[in-house]
């Protein structure tokens, strides 16, 4: 994400991690500030500009917001253009990483969110249902940015989000029925709720938010290396497109919060109630997975990738499903909106936590080359 690529180049001996943040460009060094400003601008626009959120909400196709889609595509393309696709076989051969990711994302994650939703919101069924939907929507987009900033394994991130995408298409609806209908009735927690979501809608979500930028990144690297050579491609071309990942991220955040600024600012106490279980969720998923990766003997970069893919969620899918099923003014939709409100600042904070922990790994414990 920087023009000089400092965050992805491990030091020769695996040490020197104290200098990682110091080496960041000004753009990246103050990323937390830019993100908070983008959130504030988005909230302000949604709250103060009449009709802003309604106008933005109308710019969509098939229930997918075109402004958000544009921002995510711009955000993900530079990072996916950096991926060394000829190294993916090193990731697909790592069964420990792949199995751990599948178990954490599709068994542990939804179960943790289900438990927290019932513990923190037993009296608020709409918000509870919305949180459970957030827990079912595993991240396939923004996690690539957090992983890249934290010096995670780019190739591993590409493989894991692709794996999540496949499971999301086929497992989202099934898990929605299990956690929202079958399990509550089986545990005598009350009547279950249905989840009206089509496989085709989820597939479209995956194609737009992962398929398009992944194909663009792959073709860019393939053609770029053929025309320029690998050294020129990585040293001259990639630094030019790198900052656009941050521009896309900030644009996405502004649009996302402008869409729901009025809703968020008009119900502050409800936002706090929803935020508490989310904070616990992110902490449990990130720190638990990070410790698991270290315990399994994974190198820092793959441990980081595993942790961020476990903690992140596909907020766009969660919001779209909640609105389509329960309505735009529903409590379920509000829970989906609060998700990124909490996730964005928390995960950028966890980027710095991950970088600080990097020195705790054995010297040279990095699986990817600079």
Buried (B, 14 or more C-beta within 10 A) or exposed (E): BBBEBBBBBBBEEBEEBEEBBEBBBEBBEEBBEBBBBBBBBBBBBBBEEEEBBEEBBEEBEEBBBBBBBBBBBBBBBBBBBBBBBEBBEBBEEBEEBBEBBBEBBBEBBBBBBBBBBBEBBEEBBBBBBBBBBBBBBBBBBBBBBBBBBBBBBBBBBBBBBBBBBEBBBEBBBEBBBBBBBEBBEEEEEEEBBEBEBEEEBBBBBBBBBBBBBBEBBBEBBEEBBEEBEEEEBBEEBBBEBBBBBBBBBBBBBBBBBBBBBBBBBEBEEBBEBBBBBBBBBBEBBBBBBBEBBBEEEBBBBBBBBBBBBBBBBBBBBBBBBBBBBBEBEBBBBBBBBBBBBBBBBBBBEBBBBBBEBBBEBEEEBBBBEE
